[in-house]
């Protein structure tokens, strides 16, 4: 209410008319609530189901992190070539499919490294692609003097999504573990983490729909509107 009435608002409410920014805010929340929770779930799975050391878990995760780095650069190139909407849709589709696949390549025992690396690296590429494109979407159609405000709005939903996603998917992963002991814990926790990855694919699919329906095509992306005098 204050922001709507003040002469110099910290966050001008007219920015909510920017479809690209609104879509980006939703996607950043979904991104951190799903992709952002993946490293935590995999770390728990490696250390508490397969009982690897923290150092070993870190080494297993390293190729996945490198894939994200490659994906961020790929995302910028794709956004230039095929547009922000198509790039976001591609990255989220990769993530949704790979999360479903990941749920079925997490055995409670036996060899797992090759399957985990293959699926995790592909998911990491999708994560990097989305990361770059969602910030491009936040800036699209926003005046250059308000780029920081738009970025801050998307960053806020990103952090909210991370907090909610971590709480929800940790609860899913640990459902049924309470009161168990010994070898029973590994099997139940493994199933819980599989369920968490399966469920996480759903909001990714929602993000895909947001990208396709709410975002404009590249040819019709707004060029930004001037800041009104006195705003």
C-alpha positions as CSV (number, residue, x, y, z in Angstrom):
1,X,0.0,0.0,0.0
2,X,2.8,2.4,0.8
3,X,4.6,1.6,-2.5
4,X,1.4,2.4,-4.4
5,X,1.1,5.8,-2.9
6,X,4.7,7.1,-2.5
7,X,6.2,9.4,-5.2
8,X,9.5,7.5,-5.3
9,X,8.6,3.8,-4.6
10,X,11.4,1.4,-3.9
11,X,9.5,-1.2,-6.1
12,X,7.1,0.5,-8.6
13,X,4.0,-1.6,-8.8
14,X,3.7,-1.0,-12.5
15,X,6.6,-3.5,-12.9
16,X,4.0,-6.2,-12.2
17,X,2.5,-5.4,-15.7
18,X,5.7,-6.8,-17.2
19,X,4.8,-10.4,-18.1
20,X,8.4,-11.4,-18.6
21,X,9.3,-10.3,-15.1
22,X,6.3,-12.0,-13.5
23,X,7.1,-15.2,-15.4
24,X,10.7,-14.9,-14.3
25,X,9.7,-14.5,-10.6
26,X,7.6,-17.7,-10.8
27,X,10.4,-19.6,-12.5
28,X,13.1,-18.5,-10.1
29,X,11.0,-19.7,-7.2
30,X,10.4,-23.1,-9.0
31,X,14.1,-23.3,-10.0
32,X,15.4,-23.0,-6.4
33,X,12.6,-25.1,-5.0
34,X,13.7,-28.0,-7.3
35,X,17.1,-27.6,-8.9
36,X,18.3,-25.9,-5.8
37,X,17.4,-28.8,-3.6
38,X,18.9,-31.4,-5.8
39,X,22.5,-31.2,-4.4
40,X,21.1,-31.5,-0.8
41,X,19.1,-34.6,-1.7
42,X,22.0,-36.3,-3.5
43,X,24.4,-35.5,-0.6
44,X,21.9,-37.1,1.9
45,X,21.5,-40.1,-0.4
46,X,25.3,-40.6,-0.9
47,X,26.1,-40.2,2.8
48,X,23.2,-41.7,4.6
49,X,22.1,-44.4,2.1
50,X,25.5,-45.4,0.7
51,X,27.6,-44.2,3.6
52,X,30.3,-42.5,1.6
53,X,32.5,-39.9,3.2
54,X,31.8,-36.2,2.8
55,X,34.9,-36.0,0.6
56,X,33.7,-38.8,-1.6
57,X,30.3,-37.2,-1.9
58,X,31.9,-33.9,-2.9
59,X,34.0,-35.6,-5.6
60,X,30.9,-37.4,-7.0
61,X,29.1,-34.0,-7.1
62,X,31.9,-32.2,-8.8
63,X,31.1,-33.3,-12.4
64,X,27.5,-32.3,-11.8
65,X,28.6,-28.8,-10.7
66,X,30.9,-28.5,-13.7
67,X,27.9,-29.4,-16.0
68,X,25.9,-26.5,-14.4
69,X,28.8,-24.2,-15.3
70,X,28.8,-25.4,-18.9
71,X,25.0,-25.0,-19.0
72,X,25.1,-21.4,-17.9
73,X,27.2,-20.5,-20.9
74,X,25.1,-22.6,-23.2
75,X,22.0,-20.9,-21.9
76,X,23.3,-17.5,-23.0
77,X,24.1,-18.7,-26.4
78,X,20.7,-20.4,-26.8
79,X,18.8,-17.4,-25.6
80,X,20.5,-15.3,-28.3
81,X,19.8,-17.9,-31.0
82,X,16.3,-19.2,-30.2
83,X,14.9,-16.7,-27.7
84,X,14.5,-16.7,-23.9
85,X,11.1,-18.5,-23.9
86,X,12.4,-21.5,-25.9
87,X,15.6,-21.6,-23.8
88,X,13.7,-21.7,-20.5
89,X,11.3,-24.3,-21.9
90,X,14.2,-26.5,-23.0
91,X,16.1,-26.3,-19.7
92,X,13.0,-27.0,-17.6
93,X,12.0,-29.9,-19.9
94,X,15.4,-31.4,-19.5
95,X,15.2,-31.0,-15.7
96,X,11.7,-32.5,-15.4
97,X,12.7,-35.6,-17.5
98,X,16.0,-36.1,-15.8
99,X,14.4,-35.8,-12.3
100,X,12.0,-38.6,-13.2
101,X,14.9,-40.7,-14.5
102,X,17.0,-39.8,-11.5
103,X,14.4,-41.3,-9.2
104,X,14.8,-44.7,-10.9
105,X,18.6,-44.8,-10.9
106,X,19.1,-44.3,-7.1
107,X,19.4,-47.9,-5.8
108,X,19.7,-48.5,-2.1
109,X,22.7,-50.8,-2.7
110,X,25.0,-51.9,-5.5
111,X,26.8,-49.9,-8.2
112,X,25.3,-46.5,-9.0
113,X,28.1,-44.1,-10.0
114,X,27.9,-44.3,-13.8
115,X,24.1,-43.9,-14.0
116,X,24.2,-41.1,-11.4
117,X,26.8,-39.2,-13.3
118,X,25.1,-39.5,-16.7
119,X,21.7,-38.4,-15.5
120,X,23.1,-35.8,-13.1
121,X,25.3,-34.2,-15.7
122,X,22.4,-33.9,-18.1
123,X,20.2,-32.4,-15.4
124,X,23.1,-30.0,-14.5
125,X,23.1,-28.8,-18.1
126,X,19.4,-28.1,-17.9
127,X,19.9,-26.3,-14.6
128,X,22.6,-24.1,-16.0
129,X,20.5,-23.3,-19.1
130,X,17.5,-22.2,-16.9
131,X,19.7,-20.2,-14.6
132,X,21.0,-17.9,-17.3
133,X,17.7,-17.6,-19.2
134,X,15.5,-16.8,-16.1
135,X,17.6,-13.7,-15.3
136,X,17.4,-12.6,-18.9
137,X,13.7,-12.9,-18.7
138,X,13.7,-10.8,-15.5
139,X,15.4,-8.0,-17.4
140,X,13.4,-8.2,-20.6
141,X,11.1,-5.2,-21.1
142,X,12.5,-3.4,-18.0
143,X,14.0,0.1,-18.3
144,X,17.7,0.1,-17.8
145,X,17.5,2.2,-14.7
146,X,15.2,-0.4,-13.1
147,X,17.2,-3.5,-14.0
148,X,18.4,-3.7,-10.4
149,X,14.8,-3.6,-9.0
150,X,13.6,-6.3,-11.4
151,X,16.6,-8.5,-10.4
152,X,15.8,-7.9,-6.8
153,X,12.2,-8.9,-7.2
154,X,13.3,-12.2,-9.0
155,X,16.0,-12.8,-6.3
156,X,13.3,-12.5,-3.6
157,X,11.1,-15.2,-5.1
158,X,14.2,-17.3,-5.7
159,X,15.1,-17.3,-2.0
160,X,11.4,-18.0,-1.0
161,X,11.3,-20.9,-3.4
162,X,14.5,-22.3,-2.0
163,X,13.3,-22.2,1.6
164,X,9.9,-23.8,0.7
165,X,11.4,-26.4,-1.6
166,X,14.0,-27.5,0.9
167,X,11.4,-27.8,3.7
168,X,8.9,-29.7,1.5
169,X,11.3,-32.1,-0.2
170,X,13.2,-32.8,3.0
171,X,9.9,-33.8,4.6
172,X,9.1,-36.1,1.7
173,X,12.6,-37.7,1.8
174,X,12.4,-38.4,5.5
175,X,8.8,-39.5,5.6
176,X,8.6,-42.9,7.3
177,X,12.2,-42.8,8.7
178,X,11.2,-41.8,12.2
179,X,11.5,-44.7,14.7
180,X,13.4,-47.0,12.3
181,X,17.0,-48.2,13.0
182,X,19.7,-50.2,11.3
183,X,19.4,-51.3,7.7
184,X,15.7,-50.5,7.5
185,X,16.5,-46.7,7.4
186,X,18.5,-46.9,4.2
187,X,15.7,-48.6,2.2
188,X,13.0,-46.2,3.5
189,X,15.2,-43.1,3.0
190,X,16.1,-44.2,-0.5
191,X,12.4,-44.5,-1.4
192,X,11.7,-41.1,0.2
193,X,14.4,-39.4,-1.9
194,X,13.1,-41.1,-5.0
195,X,9.7,-39.8,-4.2
196,X,11.1,-36.3,-3.7
197,X,12.7,-36.3,-7.1
198,X,9.5,-37.6,-8.7
199,X,7.4,-34.9,-7.1
200,X,10.0,-32.2,-7.9
201,X,9.4,-32.9,-11.6
202,X,5.8,-31.5,-11.2
203,X,6.7,-27.9,-10.4
204,X,9.3,-28.0,-13.1
205,X,6.5,-28.9,-15.5
206,X,4.5,-25.9,-14.2
207,X,7.5,-23.7,-14.8
208,X,7.6,-25.1,-18.4
209,X,4.0,-24.0,-18.9
210,X,4.7,-20.6,-17.4
211,X,7.5,-20.1,-19.9
212,X,5.4,-21.2,-22.8
213,X,2.2,-19.4,-21.9
214,X,3.2,-16.2,-20.1
215,X,6.4,-15.3,-21.8
216,X,6.2,-13.7,-25.2
217,X,8.1,-15.0,-28.2
218,X,11.4,-13.3,-28.9
219,X,9.9,-11.4,-31.8
220,X,7.4,-9.8,-29.5
221,X,9.4,-9.2,-26.4
222,X,8.9,-5.7,-25.0
223,X,11.7,-3.3,-25.4
224,X,11.2,-1.5,-22.1
225,X,9.1,1.4,-21.2
226,X,10.4,4.8,-20.2
227,X,10.3,5.8,-16.5
228,X,7.5,8.3,-16.0
229,X,8.6,11.7,-14.9
230,X,8.8,12.0,-11.1
231,X,8.7,8.2,-10.7
